[in-house]
Amino acid sequence: MRYASITERLAGLGSGKWAIHIEARKKAAEGIPVIQLTIGEPDLPPDPTLLAECTRALHAGRTRYSNGRGEASVVSALVEKYRKRRDNITERNVLCFPGTQSALFVVLMGLLDAGDEVLVGDPYYATYEGLIASSGARLSPVKLKMENGFHLNARDLEAAITSRSRVLLMNTPHNPTGAVLTSDEISAIGEVCRRHDLWIVCDEVYEELAFGQNLSKTFASPFDNPALAERTVVVSSISKSHAAPGFRSGWAVGPSDFCDRLLPVSETMLFGMQPFIADMTAMALTQPIETSGIMRTNYERRARLIATRLKSISTLKPIMPEGGMFIVVDVGATGLTGYEFAARLLEEQHVAVMPGSSFGEAARDLIRVSLTVSDDMLAEAADRMIQIANMLAAEAA
Ligand SMILES: Cc1ncc(COP(=O)(O)O)c(C=O)c1O
């Protein structure tokens, strides 16, 4: 039978990136006690008040069809949230989706044609490649330099722009590196995008996990700059902020003309979202809920724990994140790539981490360690990494 070319463009982008994770799950199912530090799944449950609201809404009959933009309750909660950041936001600027992933898919479908180019800092979140390839566009990598803390640099961005560039897909706080861009960096990046008439799609799924006490000081976004309003689309969700990835509840906020044009694309594919999840999301966005504050403190402390522990070994170089739920470690000095190191760590020490190669060419020598297990377990995982590094040094001697 004949298939559409999208199936070829996406073939191989799925399972290859997750091979270590899949192998770890297999070992765990066989009863081998693997320390699993692969995916970014929050280790807290959602707040009980949110579960209660979801259950209440289910029993109250909030199980009927919705509409393409989103239920009134959640749309107005989003207007309230984003109006604090830019004052002229209305419901015409908001679209709801089942998670950031589907928001990104529809947003990019609305902005890209085959042959277009999307600028993306490399390393990048593992699904971006497939998202971009879906439309027939090409991912154009802009190297994020380790010596620059993996921060996207405006000059490097400008050097990668061609006549086919249409979109900058950026992510702050950044997965996998944990880099959090400053407002000065974002101004410079925004200026480049204005000069070259690029859309900016900003994935802010880790917004509430920027480390530090005061989010308004640590987190910055192109969305907050009125001069970039006509070209900026933010996507996010409650997956990380409220430890609720299984609810699949996210959104896009952008220019009203953009949202009007995108609405039929979204409706064609999704036909609205679930009202009982919308009610729970509205509560998550409007009530003070502690989950993200607890995670922020835990993940920062655990990142420091790994960074301190690995100081004792010169061939493993942890790079302290500024936000998010991961820490990356440069293993290049062991003589192995990130993939080889991760495979050996799983096989010999039963610790599963993501190989950097799942996040682009620039991350080849990295591993990404998820901070979503207890401090004790992370300390144990760090010690097992050191054992592998010591064994490699002994083999090389
Ligand atoms: C950078 C980034 N964007 C998007 C997602 C997907 O988020 P959601 O659960 O809202 O679809 C993730 C999940 O790990 C992520 O790390």
The ligand as an ORCA input file, in Angstrom:
! r2SCAN-3c Opt
* xyz 0 1
  C      10.465     21.400     26.493
  C       9.217     20.590     26.542
  N       8.169     20.961     25.790
  C       7.026     20.252     25.796
  C       6.886     19.109     26.559
  C       5.585     18.364     26.516
  O       4.717     18.963     27.447
  P       3.183     18.576     27.558
  O       3.051     17.486     28.563
  O       2.523     19.842     28.018
  O       2.717     18.164     26.206
  C       7.945     18.675     27.361
  C       7.836     17.441     28.151
  O       8.769     16.923     28.689
  C       9.140     19.440     27.347
  O      10.196     19.081     28.088
*
